[in-house]
Amino acid sequence: MPNWNPDQYLKFADEWTQPFVDLAARIDVRNPKSIIDVGCGSGNSTQVLRQRWPNAKISGHDSSVEMIKKAKEDFPDDEWLIGDATDFNFDGKFDIVFSNAAIQWMPDHGSLLPRLLENVNHGGALAVQVPANNGSPLHQALLTVSSSWKWSPS
């Protein structure tokens, strides 16, 4: 599990938050009563959900103790949970299960996504976004280097 540094993470808050804003804007659930943000990080993006649905009970969930500590410090009115989403026992169902740029770090999407969907109330939404970085220059460079003869197993 990576060790996340909230201060370093928040240096890029605007860049991290925009995809969150875009995904939240696409959710068509009126007056949700309960929302969970899976992979909430330091909680700054979770506040997009708070602004859009001020009357909802919002819980943030992340595996990083450091990030949840920062979220609790900065946003003490929301509920913050520490745990691994792949085996976390969610308490009840939610009108919105939200995850932005987090599940790409988690294994076994074939089990994880149905499990997240099981935690969505009837008429609710599962909103998930993962970065599409396969075409990025860095990813392409890594593929080129790793496929060279120097790194061949034989």
Summary of the structure (lengths in Angstrom):
residues: 154
radius of gyration: 17.1
end to end distance: 30.4
largest distance: 60.0
contacts: 436
relative contact order: 0.17
helix: 40%
strand: 21%
